[in-house]
């Protein structure tokens, strides 16, 4: 199975690292889109379908929580799994984004295996190792 993934993070180096982890995980992501904030992500989503969104929370212009809120309003979070990857490890933040429809949460810094395992758990797809 092939996936179209959207990585949303204001750090180009973090986007690159997440892209590398996805490639090493064995997930067949044939297309990986990148956005530097929630507004860019929405622009991409206006013209492209994605199968999974990996988003940071703390970003300029539109943060990840607002992005997830907007996606929920349009029903996207029901069809597209969202996994948050953030330095914010508070229970309040986790509960807030889960209430908005995020299906997974990874705390930065993370081990590559943690992201792979969360992708498998959230999508139900087994990544080849």
Buried (B, 14 or more C-beta within 10 A) or exposed (E): EEBBBBBBBBEEEBBEBBBEBBEBBBBEBEEBBBBBBBBBBBEBBEEEEBBBBBBBBEBEEBBBBBBBBBBBEEEBBEEBBBBBBBEBEEEEBBEBBBEBBBBBBBBBEBEBEBBBBBBBEBBEBEBEE
